[in-house]
Amino acid sequence: MRYLGFLGSIFLVCSAGMSYGVEMSVPVAVRHRSSMAIRDPFIVPWQANKTYYLYASCSYKGEDGKNKRCFGYYKSKDLNMWEGPFPAFVPGKDFWATKDFWAPEVHEYKGKFYLFATMNSETRKRGTQIMRADTPEGPFEPISEFPQTPAEWLCLDGTLWVEEGKPWMVYCHEWLDVQDGTIEAIPLSDDLSKAIGPSTTLFKGSSAPWGNGPGRKTYVTDGPFLFKRDGELLMLWSSFGPSGYTTGLAKSTTGKVLGPWTQLEDPIFCVDGGHSSRFKTFDGRQMTVLHAPNSGATRMVFLEGEDWIYRPVIDGLAK
């Protein structure tokens, strides 16, 4: 969830200039992950330089002296010490979005890197838009004028899934629109620049047997992430349960993105943490990363392997 604000006190200081919007003066620092306030973590290991990239919501100071939203990244060699923030996407003055700037994630597709990011404005509903760059470091450039999610809906947390060579965006239709939030899938053009078909509801937030939290009458859907394991198509996603923010697991009974989907009976992480994604370390270890707790001192949590039990420390990583 992103409703509690943006990344700590990190600011990217800017002035007018470069072709992608601004010329940036960035106060880069190296810090241990235990001191980093990170929400919705997404990590990309890049084999070309054996470096991990962590994407985050950030702010920069505009020419008018006001703080404005953007996306940045940190980089690390060991998942412990992170250098940054560096600019990934800083909107130009005519860019449509002015607020929120949530849940950035980057996917490699056909030799390029694509930033999927949720944004909002006073004149257009919140949605996920796709930007492109040659490397994980950007700078990322929009490949469309507006988000690829339906303009008439409040949407967030889009992610990429490629099935039989065809790209899809899987995303959330927000509970603010429909009360019982949904996970949706929409087909994309080959270059990812636009949706080329209708959106299909994969499941509703109320389908999770482990939800809902005490006193809640709405069902949140957050942070879908799809992956294959032992031939099965699975999806991490988050909502609320009795212990707060919660990550569950869904399975496609057909092995296809359009499902139908069933829910694992018990959540995989129920200690007020979620918005999970997966990656492999350079030495071949499978990692799931999420943020916890959902409020207060939010930090990255790594779960190693496939057993998915709650462990705040994995193989000597930060306490």
Protein Blocks (a to p, Z undefined) as FASTA:
>chain_A
ZZlocehjbccdddehifnlpacddddddddfklpccehiacdddfklopacdddddddd
dfkopacddddddddfklmaccddddfbdcdfkbfbfghjiaiacddeehiacddddddd
fkbccdddddddfbfnlpaddfbfbdfbdfkbccehiacddeehiacddddddfklnopa
cdddddddfklpaccbdcddfbdfklpmkbccehiabdcdehiacddeehiacddddddd
fkopaddddddfklpanlpadddfbafbfghpahiaddddfkopacddddddfehjaddd
ddehjlopacfbgghiaZZ
